[in-house]
Amino acid sequence: MMGLNTKQETGGSRLNQLLNKLERKISNYFDFKQNKTSLKTEILAGITTFLATMYIIIINPMILSSTGMSFSGVLTATVLVSAFSSIMMGIYAKNPIVLAPGMGINTFFAYSLVLGRNESWEVALGVVFLSGIIFLILSVFNIRIAIIRSIPKNVNYSGLKSRASCFAENSFRTDKTYTLSTGLISRSPRGT
């Protein structure tokens, strides 16, 4: 019996040694000491960030499926692209940023291009692809930063508020529990 406990303790200490070695390698790779952080802090930050942004997993397919795109297809694409790009951003750029579809461009895509102008979602997707290429060029040549710095802070804040209002309005339209009339939100009687 004594030999069994010794083997278990030896196996446990080996596992602890391996985990400590792995933690040191991760810490060195991501420069935790230089960045004044730890593996525990980064794991908690990652979980918190995921929980704060996971609404996109459902909202993105809801918005895009209103154009005729497959809900399950958009859901799968959202999850795969977000996971892949976020992991690559973390591993290669060493930058802990979540990358996910932008709700503003998706709302523009669905409600302005497809439903507003009666374009097919395939044509609208081509427009979004071209805008992505233009954005990439602007980013590579640092033109994007100059544009962002030239916009007054008040205009940036108003843009955030208008997008939030747009999302709220779309949610209320989908919910049917509330109605929008003359710019006011009021509770609708059940069943209407």
Steps between C-alpha positions, in 0.01 A plus 500: 500500500785733581654443153172593329480834680862574411428429133192721509694779669780464246248513214332803660830681544594424138170643386559810712850533355362472145226756573752741656730458200209563261396808696857636488516445122166673448606782733827550311334481157239763584733715717276485807762655731566791264125554460443464877246219469470128565351190340209506747426867421511436125272195526247698706524791256442264208192346663365846588556628147330196350199543727480870410507433125317169468175678411650534151469123455120534496440861389718477186307204352169661601585816308646326196230231475245778444662535155435138405835361612495173693488560878702186576753581227554852629519371858767247405697758301478751786635252755776361278625834367487666843682211670766467231573872469503556879737207554730622224493853645601358838767257383669688216442865590513431875209738532206383714223644286179322400425525130138450400261628234417867535134550581494840327609365162263203536207729573595718203534188285162355597275802544650755260648301213285189484164598645521876440629495142361159404843364407567129523709399800764364259549844339503669841760248618717604206470864610608403852795304357613804298466724805719252689771528234482880515522487882804269476675744265417793730639303796820388330590857402390645841241721330235353731674642808518847345128484419410387853711776659334763280150415630400703810424295813141628515433360153645164605277493808191590300580216260506256790168629629334480160614140451370407845166662416487309171562168677235581759247591231567176312463302822167665579373433150591133533361466854148636425459566875584868453403744228675804359284798428611859449843409634366368831514142620184375667389161627244331276210305638565124477375337185535800268 
